[in-house]
Amino acid sequence: MNTIVWLREDLRLFDNPALHYAASQGEVTPVYIFPEGLGGASYWWLHHSLTSLQVSLAEQGVRLILRTGEPSAVLAKLCQETRAASVVWNRVYSPEGIAAGTELKQNLTDADIASKSFNAQLLIEPTQILNKQGSPFKVFTPFWRHCLSQLDPTPLLDNPRFVKTSHSIKSESLNSWGLLPTSPDWSTGFDARWTPGEAGAQYKWQKFTENTISRYKDGRDIPIEENTSMLSPHLAFGEIGPKQLWFETHQAIASREIDSENGNKFLAEIGWREYSRYLLVHFPHIINQPFNSKFENFPWQDNPKLLAAWQQGQTGYPIVDAGMRELWATGYMHNRVRMITASFLTKHCLTHWTEGMAWFWDTLVDADIANNTASWQWVAGSGADASPYFRIFNPILQGDKFDKEGAYIRKWVPELAKLDNKYVNKPWEADPMSLQLAGITLGKDYPMPIVDHKEAREVALAAYKASKTV
């Protein structure tokens, strides 16, 4: 019997319930359908991730079929070509992913083809977590506490044992999809930092648990140091699953291989990932509308000049510019700096959070609709369990606190490399001699601030106060 496996955000063999189930039934035809609407950096990652998966499957005599088109139609045609008895998949928890799965299941039922879906991306189903009133949680802490009281993930699944594929149906060429940038190739800095694919994910995870997690709680806020797992893009593409991270971290805490303080802090971050998807399932409108309806009348400003300066890392605030340039060069930005840059755009520039979300979607290799949406709304103050709008990150103080020696800034803003530590987060305050010794002419080598922090803060607070009275 042949079973078609529709792959999406689950590009791995280990602990992949849909693949594991299909392999237990007989022949497997895994298919990946071209995804519309990804950002450029995500397409770069996808190309390499699919290449890795093709190799892993081929080693076991299985071909990954690539097709383009509307999923239900593509899969119906594949059922005819392979005479498949069933179609299985792992659920995707975005509004589009849920709708596609629902439509497919109905179409398969109408065609008298069996179907089955699985959870490969979350520790617990979002629909299973409700408060005492039967409503969705809107605050993280009680949500996560409730999850922990119910959490009992099924055991991890080994790599499936496949039956060698006997059919030879057509597959599109990955190169024909044109996922890699060419004119120009802006991804030259990606290769040095990333190894997309399941093997790369497992290597990152092993490296993190052996060398890094012991300093995670305090070190995770230092942008020049690699004190985080760096697994976010691997998780976004499903090259590693959250259940593995959960089980193995718990085991390491129990065996005292890692201390509970650092281990539990990491597990809480997995909880935030769960919460983002939970919010998107229960409140799908938050992709483009504020979770908090009070922000529907907020007077966001449309200033293309400020937005462009932010995108290009030319705001005149070094910690902000360093983050934006790291993002462009590597497809990634340290999480602490993500908060700083997002706060600057929404509160110093009064630019709508959807503008920042769109830029991150296009430039991040770990672009994830749930995390992206929840995080931007959190920083903007309009989201669930959000940072209060009046909490406005001071980019100068943030830089002084988390990049004390200016190493992160000097790496990504080389114009300031020779500037004294005293001024590296506020070059406009440097005396003429210090600027001359550092080889800097403000306004020429490095921009003056595009907004004044104190004035921008006052304008933002006034806008927030005015919107509350509407």
DAPE-V304510 format. One record per pair of residues at least 24 apart in sequence whose ideal C-beta (glycine too) atoms are under 6 Angstrom apart, sorted by the first residue. I is the first residue (numbers start at 0). GAP is how many residues later the second one is. D is the distance in whole Angstrom. If there is no record, write none. Layout:
i=(I	I)
gap=(GAP	GAP)
d=(D	D)
This chain:
i=(0	0	0	1	1	1	1	2	2	3	3	3	3	4	4	5	5	6	7	8	8	8	9	9	9	10	10	10	10	10	11	11	11	12	12	13	14	14	14	14	15	16	16	17	17	17	17	18	19	19	20	21	22	22	22	25	26	27	28	29	30	31	32	32	32	33	38	38	38	39	40	40	40	40	41	42	43	44	44	44	45	46	46	47	48	48	48	49	51	59	60	61	61	62	64	65	65	70	71	71	71	78	80	81	85	86	87	88	89	89	90	90	92	92	93	94	119	121	122	122	122	122	122	123	125	125	135	137	138	139	139	142	143	152	155	188	188	189	192	197	200	200	200	203	203	212	212	213	215	215	215	216	216	216	220	220	221	222	222	222	222	223	223	231	232	232	235	235	241	275	275	275	276	278	278	279	285	286	289	290	290	290	291	294	296	296	297	298	299	299	300	305	305	306	306	308	309	310	313	314	315	315	315	315	316	317	317	317	317	318	318	318	319	319	320	321	321	321	321	324	325	326	330	335	338	339	339	339	341	342	342	343	345	346	346	347	347	352	388	389	391	395	395	398	399	414	414)
gap=(24	25	84	25	27	80	82	25	83	25	74	80	83	25	83	25	83	25	84	83	112	229	80	110	228	38	42	226	227	228	186	226	227	43	146	145	141	142	226	229	104	101	103	70	71	72	100	141	137	140	67	66	137	138	139	137	136	134	53	34	34	34	34	38	41	34	322	323	328	322	290	322	323	324	325	136	143	151	188	320	133	132	133	148	147	148	188	124	145	102	103	100	103	102	106	105	106	29	31	32	35	34	88	85	28	28	28	28	28	30	26	28	184	188	275	189	121	152	28	30	119	123	151	27	152	155	146	246	246	135	245	132	127	90	88	140	141	141	137	41	33	38	39	26	27	45	49	48	46	49	50	44	45	48	115	181	180	111	113	114	185	183	184	134	132	133	130	132	28	94	95	98	93	95	105	90	87	86	92	86	92	93	90	87	170	173	169	164	50	52	49	43	144	44	48	141	35	48	133	135	131	132	133	134	78	91	95	98	107	76	79	80	24	75	92	86	87	90	91	87	86	36	34	66	40	53	55	58	37	36	50	51	34	45	113	103	108	27	75	71	65	29	30	26	25	30	31)
d=(6	4	5	4	6	5	5	6	5	5	6	5	5	5	6	6	4	5	5	5	6	4	4	5	4	5	5	5	5	5	4	6	5	6	5	6	5	5	5	6	6	4	5	5	5	5	5	5	5	5	6	5	4	6	5	6	5	6	5	5	4	6	5	5	5	4	5	4	5	6	4	5	6	5	5	4	5	5	6	5	6	4	5	4	4	5	5	6	3	5	4	5	5	6	4	5	4	5	6	5	5	6	5	6	4	5	5	5	5	4	5	6	5	5	5	4	6	6	6	6	6	6	6	6	4	4	4	5	5	5	5	6	4	5	6	4	5	5	5	5	4	4	4	6	6	5	6	6	5	6	5	6	5	4	5	5	6	4	6	5	5	4	4	4	4	4	5	4	6	4	5	4	5	6	6	5	6	5	4	6	5	5	5	4	5	4	5	5	6	4	4	4	6	6	6	5	5	6	5	5	4	5	4	6	4	5	5	6	6	5	6	4	5	5	5	6	5	4	5	4	5	5	4	6	6	5	6	5	4	5	4	6	4	5	5	5	4	4	5	6	5	5	5	4	5	5	5)
